[in-house]
Structure formats: C-alpha cells, structure tokens
Amino acid sequence: MSAPGQDLKDAVGRKASLGQTISAVAWSFFGVRRGRDHERDMARLNPVHVVIAGVLGAALLVLMLVLLVRWVVGSGVAAG
C-alpha cells in the first residue's frame, strides 16, 4: 500500500512527450479513442500537462469559432 499522496506524485512525475499529450487531448475533443490507446495514455501522460493542454485547446477552439463567425458576418454571407 502506498503512502497518502504517493499516487499523485507518481502521476505528476510521468514523462510523456508534448506530441503525445496534444494527440491525446485532440482525440478527446474529437470524441473518438480506442480503449487500448486510452489505457496507454492513462499510464504515460502527466495529468497536469493534460489539463493545461485541454484549457489551451478549448481556448483555441473558442477563438477559431469567434473568428469564423466574425468573418462570416463581416463578409455579408449571413445577411441573406
């Protein structure tokens, strides 16, 4: 049995690459992930990195949607 907080320390000490973290977060935004890949990610990814990448990914998604709406409204296509 591990000491209290040891599991968290072990999880934060995981060393997955930036590309692996971004890939896992991108797949989660898309909503499709194989069970085997999910289990592998859970064993390798640092949860702090996943949260940071998720927040940045969400902000980027919102920014892209805002820019798209501004472009459509500004171009007059939405006036119909």
C-alpha positions as CSV (number, residue, x, y, z in Angstrom):
1,M,0.0,0.0,0.0
2,S,1.4,3.4,-0.9
3,A,1.7,6.4,1.3
4,P,-1.0,9.1,1.0
5,G,-0.3,11.4,-1.9
6,Q,2.2,9.0,-3.4
7,D,-0.1,8.1,-6.3
8,L,-0.4,11.8,-7.2
9,K,3.4,12.3,-7.0
10,D,3.8,9.3,-9.3
11,A,1.3,10.6,-11.8
12,V,2.8,14.1,-11.9
13,G,6.2,12.5,-12.5
14,R,5.2,10.8,-15.7
15,K,7.2,11.9,-18.7
16,A,5.2,11.8,-21.9
17,S,6.2,13.9,-24.9
18,L,4.4,17.1,-25.8
19,G,3.2,15.5,-29.0
20,Q,1.7,12.6,-27.1
21,T,-0.2,14.9,-24.8
22,I,-1.5,17.1,-27.6
23,S,-2.6,14.0,-29.5
24,A,-4.5,12.6,-26.6
25,V,-6.2,15.9,-25.9
26,A,-7.1,16.4,-29.6
27,W,-8.6,12.9,-29.7
28,S,-10.6,13.7,-26.6
29,F,-12.0,16.8,-28.3
30,F,-13.0,14.7,-31.3
31,G,-14.6,12.2,-29.0
32,V,-13.1,9.0,-30.5
33,R,-10.5,6.9,-28.8
34,R,-9.7,3.2,-28.7
35,G,-9.8,1.6,-25.3
36,R,-6.2,0.3,-25.6
37,D,-4.9,3.8,-26.5
38,H,-6.8,5.3,-23.6
39,E,-5.3,2.9,-21.2
40,R,-1.8,3.5,-22.6
41,D,-2.3,7.3,-22.2
42,M,-3.6,7.0,-18.7
43,A,-0.3,5.2,-17.8
44,R,2.0,7.6,-19.5
45,L,0.5,11.1,-19.5
46,N,1.1,13.7,-16.8
47,P,-2.3,14.9,-15.6
48,V,-1.1,18.5,-15.2
49,H,0.1,18.6,-18.8
50,V,-3.2,17.2,-19.9
51,V,-5.2,19.9,-18.0
52,I,-3.0,22.6,-19.4
53,A,-3.3,21.3,-23.0
54,G,-7.0,20.9,-22.6
55,V,-7.5,24.5,-21.4
56,L,-5.3,25.8,-24.2
57,G,-7.1,23.6,-26.8
58,A,-10.5,24.9,-25.6
59,A,-9.4,28.5,-25.8
60,L,-8.0,27.9,-29.3
61,L,-11.3,26.3,-30.3
62,V,-13.3,29.2,-29.0
63,L,-11.0,31.7,-30.7
64,M,-11.3,29.9,-34.0
65,L,-15.1,29.9,-33.7
66,V,-15.3,33.6,-32.9
67,L,-13.0,34.4,-35.8
68,L,-15.1,32.3,-38.1
69,V,-18.4,34.0,-37.0
70,R,-16.8,37.4,-37.4
71,W,-15.6,36.5,-40.9
72,V,-19.0,35.2,-42.0
73,V,-20.9,38.2,-40.5
74,G,-18.4,40.7,-42.0
75,S,-18.4,39.1,-45.4
76,G,-22.2,39.6,-45.8
77,V,-22.9,36.0,-46.4
78,A,-25.0,35.8,-43.3
79,A,-27.2,38.7,-44.4
80,G,-29.0,36.6,-46.9
